[in-house]
């Protein structure tokens, strides 16, 4: 099992894109590197996830990015809405588990 702690939507260049969908894409694009180092495939994130947004209006953007990256059906998840993160620019964060299926 591979555990990915809270991943915020900040790029390698320290840029924070605007909106939950863009930040979600940054987060999901970071997972292949982590999963490759752990010997996991890119699309093996079928274990539970904990996505976190700062407002209900960010849910649709996150779900669009998730579905594009992972596909459907999506893994089990518990979406949380929080009042904020360490910087106001952040509107999305995710924790995820990966499990080898072979």
N, C-alpha and C positions, 0 to 999 in steps of 0.2 A: 504494500500500500504506500502511496506517495501522498504526503500532506503538503499542500501549498497554503501558506499563511496568507493573511490579508494582502491582496494585490490591489494597489491603487492605479488609476488610469494616468500614469505619467510615463512618457517615453524615455528612451535611452538618452535623448538630448535634453531631458528635464522639461520638455514641453508638456503642458496639460491641455488636451483638447477640450473644447466646449461641448457640454451635453453628455448625458448618460450613454447614448449609443456609441459615440466616439470614444469615450473613456472605457466602455466595456470592450470595445474592439482592441484597444491597447492591452487590456488585461488578458484577454483570450489569446492574443498574439504572443504574450510572454510565456504562456504555458507550454508550447512545444519544446522550448529550450529546457525547461525544468523537467518535462516528462522524458525528453531524450536522455538527459543526464541520469534519470532514474530507470532507464530501460523500458519506458512506457511509450505506446503509440500516441499520436496526436489526438485521435478521437476516442480515447479510452476513458474520458471523464464521464463515467456513468455512475459513479458513486455520488453521494449527496454533496450539494454545494450550498454555501450560505452567501447569497448576494445581498448587498446592503446599498440602499439609495437614501438620498436626503429628502425626497418628497415623492408622493404618489405619481406625479406627472413624469417621473424618470423611469417608471416600470416598463413602459412600452419600448423605450429605447434600449434598455438592457435586454429585454426579451427578443427584440429583433436581432441584436448582435449575437446573443446566445444561440438562437435558432440557426443563424447563418454559419456560425463556427462549429457547433456541436451537431446540429440537425435535430430531427424529432424522431421518436419522442425524447424529450429532454430528461435529464436525470432528476432525481428527487432534489428538492431544494426548499429552503425556508427563507423567504425574502423578508428582510428587516428594513424598517424605515427609521432613520436616526436623525437627530437634530443637526448633525454636521460632523466633519472630519477635521484634521489638524489645519487644513488650509481651506478657505472658502471656495476655491476653484474646484475642489474635489466634490463630485456628486455621486460617485459609485465606487464600491470596493467589493471584492469577492474572495472568499476562502473556498478551496475545493480539495477534494480527495480524488485520487485516481487509483483504480484497482486493475491489476493485470487480469485479463480474461482468458488467456491461453496458458 
